[in-house]
């Protein structure tokens, strides 16, 4: 009986790790594509010259909701773009319910007096959240192309001149740029987030492009061809990742997405645990919702086998957190039961390869994102931060698993935006600002329980000599403990 129970648990453990290793192998394949793309896109550079008169008319949309600290900064930045005033319009799509409305009104009036074509567009009912605001504003957009920026983004002056020329290819429906980080060095939390995003905006995005796979518009810091949005069915609010959803629908219609790794758009990373969690919840749940919605269409499409595999893998990427959480959960009873059976887990040593693959992918991604930094500094920083990043990701696995399961179940929830506090340097603080609130919930409680659970497993593993599980349980205990600590720390400040 004991051996049968252990056998079932081992099978579940094997299934969870198999999913993780498949995810890692897809990442390795993207690294291979990326390495080819480095040469392919090395000299890629298109830009409108200052003297060029036949410039297309652009609509710039700025979707906002309660952005007290960054709304003014955003509008100032957008009006400073190096593009003729008569060739673009700015639509401030303001769903705010606080003083942000007054700030935007004053800023819009200021720039209208300076000759800018800028409008302050508000809604009485926030139907559809961000997707709803973008959808409702579509009939007002006069531009052939639509650039979208979230509240915390500060595009560089030449953004439009470097992105819009790529639409000379009529099949290009979207141009997406790489996110840079205004406050990367603010704290350990922001440094760890940068590790993940640097990899996404190098290996993943450019790798998919180089391999001819489906990639995504990231919701901001990009430009759409207006007719592409319309032809793909428009913005829909039935998922929390309306950007990913529309990206795939557009590509399934035959449009291409161009990702410009060399064009950076600075933005603010969440500076506290509440913001990070709300962002992760939206991304992971939205990914699951999009997978549920789009995978049947992908399977029926005329895409190639490789495109289908990577497309489905991309949409199912959030499920890797489910595998991480359940493999950790199951590993503890297996650790105690295994010595009492004839089973052994020698075969599981192959799964260590997954950690090596991910380490390689993330190192190359972060090296490419910081080419101006010396190689030895990158190696030193990565060696210190990457294990902590892995532990933090494991610690978020329960929180993200809840989001993913809700997404697959079809449970609806509101679009909770990530608060921004105009954090740029270490002297800036979010602690006494509005929007900073974090209430106790059952997820925090479970993260505390998981901390004790894996700490107990670690101690027992050290005591009884279950060496194979010690590194895994140590990282899980550290990860859950860190998430729980920062959550409680934020909670006490309110």
C-alpha positions, 0 to 999 in steps of 0.5 A: 500500500505504501509503495503504491501511494509513493508510486502515484506521487512519483508519477505526479512528480514526474509529470510536473517536472516533465512539463517544466523540462519541456518549457525549458527546452522551448526556451533553449530553442528560442535561444537557438533562434535568437543566436541566428537572429543576432546576425539577421537583425544586426544592421536593422535600422529604419528611421525617418529623416528630419527633412522628410515631409510625407510622414504618416499621421499618428494617434497616440493613446495614453490609457490612464486610471488613477495615476496621480504621480506619473500622469503629468510626467507622461504627458510632458514626455509625449509632447516632447517626441521628435515628430511634427506637431501637425502629424500626430494627435494625443488622446489621454484616455482617462478613466480615473476617479481621483485627482488624476482627472484634474491633473490631466485636464490642466496638462491637456489645456496647457498643451492645447494652448501651445498648439498640440492636437491633444484631447482629454477623453473620459468615461463615466463607466469603466466598462472593459477596463483598459481594453474597453478604453482602447476600444471606445477610443478607436472611432476617435482615432484619426491616425493610420497608426496608433501608438500606445503607452502606459502611464509609467512609460517615457519613450525616447524622442525618436520613438515614432521616427524609429518605429513607424518606418517598419510599416512600409511592409503592408503585412506588418501590423504591429511594431513592439519595442524593448522595455528598459527600466527607470528604477532597476537599481532601486532595490533587490526586488526591482533588480530581480524583476529586471532579470526576467524582463531582460530575458523576455525582451531579448531571447523570447521576443527576438527569438520568436521573431527570428524563428518565424513564431508568433510573438506578442504586443506587450500592451505598451511601448508599441505601435499598431496599424489601425486597420490591423486592429479592426481586421483582427476583431478589435480590442476585447475585454474577455481576458486580463491580457487584451494585448496578448489576445489581440496580438495572436488574433492579428497574426492568425489573420496573417499580419506580422509583428516586428520586435525592435530590440535596439529601440528601448522604452524606459518604464517603472518597475513595481517597487513593492510586493503588492504591485508585483503581485497584482502585476503577476496575477494579471499576467498569469491569469490573463495568459491562462484565459488567452490560452483557453480562448486561442489554443483551439483556433491555433490547432485548427490554423494553417500555421506550421508545426513549429509555429503551433508548438511555440504558440501553444507553449507561449500561451501555456507558459504561465502553467509552469508555476502550477508545475513548480508549486505541485512538484514542491508540494509533492516532493515532501511526502516523497522524501519521507516515503521513498526510503521505505520502498524499492523505488528510486529517483535516480532518473530525476537527475536529468531534470537538473538539466532544466536549471542549466538551460534556464540559467544559460537562457537568462544569462545570455538575455541579460548580457544582451540587455546590458552590452555596455556593462563589462562581461565580468560585472555581468557574470558576478551580478548574475551569479549572485542574483539569479539563484535569488531570482529562481527562489523568488519565482518559486515563492510566487508559485502558489500566488500565480497558481491560484491566478492560473487555475482561476483563468482556466476555470473561467472565473472573472475578476476586475483588471487591477492596475499596478500602482506607479509612484514615480520611483526613479532612485534609491531616495524615492519612496512609495510608503506614504503615497496614495495607492499603497495599500495591502490587505491581509488575505488567505494567499498571504496566510498560505505563503506563510504555511508554505514557508514553514512546510518547506523549512520543515522539509529542509531540516528533516532532509538535513537531519536524515540525509535526504541530500537530493531534496535539500537544494530544492527545499532550500530554494522553496523555503527561501522563496516563500519566506521572502514573499511572505516577509515582504507581504507582511512588511508592506501590510504593517505599513498601513 
